[in-house]
Amino acid sequence: MRLKPFIFLLLIFALTGCESGRPEDQANTETEKVAQPAPADTSKAEPAEENFPYLNNENAEAFLREYAEKINSRKIALTTRYGTLKIRLFEDTPLHTANFLMMIERNYFTGTEFTRIVEDFVVQGGNSERESDEIKRLVIGNYLIPSEINDRHIHRKGALAMARRYENNPEKKSSAYDFYLVAGRTFNDAQLTALENQHEMTFPEWRRKVYRTAGGAPHLDGQHTVFGMVTEGFEVLERMAKTPTDESDWPLESLIMEMTVLDE
């Protein structure tokens, strides 16, 4: 039986007919249901761990700012059995971008699995409780990332953002490991107005146009740091979002990922 200390609160939008939730930091305890290799060879040598301090809430921000100064590329590839997504990370979210690139350099994400999939909402992963993933996190550290929420970066389809705890987290600090991609859906003006009233938020016209045409998850704006955007492979994201799941949104067959940094 899988135990989840953080309960995903599903918000029923009676006026919009939209069922969604919040990408909270996950802590699942069940190992993968189906043995499945990573989609590519992961036998490459691990980076020298002596180059990285153990990170905590006292030293993480300073380390990530230093790491951000050394970034050569912000373009990454995320591969699953459905194909490859290409994603560009933002320059004006240096802490989140540096953290994600560091995780890729240390081979954290490759071989981990997506743990929550909600069609027309999000595809979430990076923080499963398999023993191998727990060991990686024990080596890297336990810390949160200061919020870098930016009004220009919204939860449109293809957005990359970090999950977070909602309780006892007034500063909206992000998980260091648990990320999600927005699959989303489109909204009409009446539905957007209903969301504004329900969540006490306002969508300027340019944002309304995005959600009417491209779609996304507008009620998450201002709640999570968006720090990247899919640039190629939207059809892959759509296939990922249609992965069959159980009643807790856990994929019925393990969806393993591989991540690499691409040349600019």
C-alpha positions in Angstrom: 0.0 0.0 0.0 1.4 3.4 -0.9 1.4 6.0 1.8 1.2 9.7 0.8 1.8 12.1 3.7 0.8 15.0 1.4 -2.7 14.7 0.3 -3.5 16.1 -3.2 -6.5 18.3 -2.7 -8.7 18.2 -5.9 -10.5 21.4 -6.5 -13.9 20.9 -8.2 -14.7 23.9 -10.4 -18.5 23.7 -10.4 -18.8 26.8 -12.7 -16.2 25.7 -15.2 -16.6 21.9 -15.2 -12.8 21.6 -14.5 -11.3 19.1 -12.1 -7.8 19.7 -11.1 -5.5 20.0 -8.1 -2.3 21.4 -6.8 1.2 20.0 -7.5 2.3 19.4 -4.0 5.6 17.9 -3.0 5.1 14.1 -3.1 6.5 11.4 -0.8 5.4 8.1 -2.1 6.5 4.8 -0.4 5.8 2.1 -3.0 8.4 1.0 -5.5 7.7 0.9 -9.2 4.9 -1.4 -10.2 6.5 -2.7 -13.4 10.2 -3.3 -13.8 11.3 -1.1 -16.7 14.7 0.0 -17.9 15.5 3.7 -18.4 14.9 4.7 -22.1 18.6 5.1 -22.8 21.9 3.8 -21.5 22.6 5.2 -18.0 26.0 3.6 -17.4 28.0 6.8 -17.8 30.3 7.7 -15.0 28.8 9.6 -12.1 30.2 13.1 -11.5 32.7 13.5 -8.7 30.6 14.1 -5.6 33.4 15.9 -3.9 32.7 18.8 -6.2 29.3 19.3 -4.5 28.6 20.1 -0.9 25.7 18.5 1.0 22.9 21.0 0.5 20.6 22.3 3.2 18.5 25.4 3.8 21.5 27.3 5.1 23.9 26.8 2.1 21.7 25.9 -0.9 20.9 29.4 -2.1 24.5 30.6 -2.1 25.6 27.4 -3.8 22.9 27.6 -6.5 23.8 31.3 -7.3 27.4 30.3 -7.7 26.4 27.3 -9.9 24.2 29.6 -12.0 27.3 31.6 -13.0 28.8 28.5 -14.6 25.9 27.5 -16.7 26.8 27.0 -20.4 23.4 25.7 -21.7 19.8 26.0 -20.6 18.4 23.6 -23.1 17.6 20.1 -22.0 16.0 16.9 -23.4 13.6 14.8 -21.4 13.0 11.3 -22.8 10.4 8.6 -21.9 9.1 5.7 -23.9 6.7 8.1 -25.7 9.6 10.1 -27.2 11.6 13.2 -26.3 10.7 16.7 -25.1 13.0 19.6 -25.6 12.8 22.2 -22.9 14.4 25.6 -22.4 15.1 26.8 -18.9 14.7 30.5 -18.1 17.5 32.9 -17.3 15.5 35.0 -14.8 14.9 32.1 -12.5 18.5 31.4 -11.7 18.0 29.3 -8.5 15.5 26.9 -10.0 17.3 26.7 -13.3 20.7 26.0 -11.6 19.1 23.5 -9.3 17.5 21.6 -12.2 20.7 21.6 -14.3 22.7 20.4 -11.2 20.4 17.5 -10.8 20.9 16.5 -14.4 24.7 16.8 -14.1 24.5 14.5 -11.0 22.4 12.0 -12.9 19.5 12.4 -10.4 16.5 12.4 -12.8 17.7 9.7 -15.2 16.1 6.5 -14.1 13.5 8.1 -11.9 9.8 7.8 -12.7 6.8 10.0 -13.1 4.5 9.5 -10.1 1.4 11.5 -10.8 -0.4 12.0 -14.1 -3.7 13.9 -14.5 -4.9 14.2 -18.1 -5.6 17.8 -19.1 -3.7 19.0 -16.0 -0.1 18.0 -15.1 2.6 15.3 -15.5 4.6 15.2 -12.2 7.8 13.4 -11.2 11.2 13.5 -9.7 10.4 12.6 -6.1 9.4 8.9 -6.0 10.3 6.9 -3.0 12.2 4.0 -4.7 15.3 3.1 -2.7 17.7 4.2 -5.4 16.0 7.6 -5.5 16.1 8.0 -1.7 19.8 7.2 -1.7 20.5 9.9 -4.3 18.6 12.5 -2.2 20.5 11.5 0.9 23.7 12.3 -0.9 22.5 15.6 -2.5 20.7 17.1 0.5 17.4 18.2 2.0 16.5 21.8 1.2 13.9 24.1 -0.3 14.4 26.7 -3.1 13.3 30.3 -2.5 10.4 31.3 -4.7 11.1 32.9 -8.1 7.5 33.4 -9.1 7.3 35.8 -12.1 4.1 37.2 -13.6 5.6 36.8 -17.1 6.0 33.0 -16.6 2.5 31.4 -16.5 1.1 27.9 -16.4 0.5 27.6 -20.1 0.6 24.2 -21.8 4.2 23.0 -21.8 5.3 25.0 -18.8 7.9 23.4 -16.4 7.5 24.3 -12.7 8.4 22.9 -9.3 5.9 21.5 -6.8 5.8 22.7 -3.2 4.2 22.2 0.1 1.1 24.3 0.8 1.1 23.9 4.6 3.5 26.0 6.7 5.1 27.5 3.5 4.0 31.1 3.3 7.0 32.1 1.2 6.0 29.5 -1.4 9.4 27.8 -1.5 9.8 25.0 -4.0 10.7 21.4 -3.6 14.3 20.7 -4.8 13.3 17.5 -6.6 9.6 17.4 -7.4 8.7 19.0 -10.7 5.8 19.0 -13.1 4.9 19.8 -16.7 1.6 21.4 -17.5 -0.6 19.4 -19.9 -3.6 21.7 -19.3 -6.6 22.4 -21.4 -8.2 25.5 -23.0 -10.7 27.8 -21.2 -13.3 30.2 -22.5 -13.9 33.7 -21.0 -16.7 32.6 -18.8 -14.6 29.9 -17.3 -11.7 32.2 -16.7 -13.9 34.7 -15.0 -15.2 32.0 -12.7 -11.6 31.0 -11.8 -10.9 34.7 -11.1 -13.8 34.9 -8.7 -13.1 31.5 -7.1 -9.4 32.1 -6.5 -9.4 35.9 -6.0 -7.1 36.5 -8.9 -7.1 38.6 -12.1 -6.1 37.5 -15.6 -4.9 40.3 -17.9 -6.1 40.1 -21.5 -2.8 38.7 -22.8 -3.0 35.9 -20.3 -6.6 35.2 -21.1 -5.7 34.9 -24.8 -3.0 32.3 -23.9 -5.5 30.2 -21.9 -8.2 30.5 -24.6 -5.9 29.3 -27.3 -2.9 27.3 -26.0 -4.5 26.3 -22.8 -2.9 25.4 -19.4 -3.7 25.4 -15.7 -4.4 29.1 -14.9 -5.4 28.6 -11.2 -1.8 27.7 -10.5 -0.4 31.1 -11.5 1.2 32.9 -8.6 1.4 29.7 -6.6 4.4 27.9 -8.1 7.7 29.0 -9.8 7.6 28.3 -13.5 11.2 28.2 -14.8 11.1 26.5 -18.2 9.0 25.8 -21.3 8.7 22.9 -23.7 10.0 24.0 -27.2 9.6 20.8 -29.1 7.6 17.6 -28.6 4.2 18.8 -27.5 2.7 15.6 -29.0 5.0 13.6 -26.6 3.6 15.6 -23.6 0.1 14.8 -24.8 0.8 11.1 -24.9 2.4 11.2 -21.5 -0.7 12.9 -20.1 -2.9 10.1 -21.4 -0.9 7.4 -19.5 -3.4 5.1 -17.7 -3.3 5.6 -13.9 -4.9 4.2 -10.8 -7.3 6.1 -8.5 -4.4 8.0 -6.9 -3.1 9.2 -10.4 -0.1 6.8 -10.2 0.8 5.4 -13.6 -0.3 1.7 -14.0 3.0 1.0 -15.8 6.1 2.8 -14.7 7.0 5.8 -16.8 10.8 6.2 -16.5 12.6 9.3 -17.6 16.0 10.2 -18.9 17.4 13.8 -18.9 20.4 15.3 -20.6 21.7 18.9 -21.2 21.9 19.8 -24.9 24.3 22.1 -26.6 22.9 25.6 -27.3 
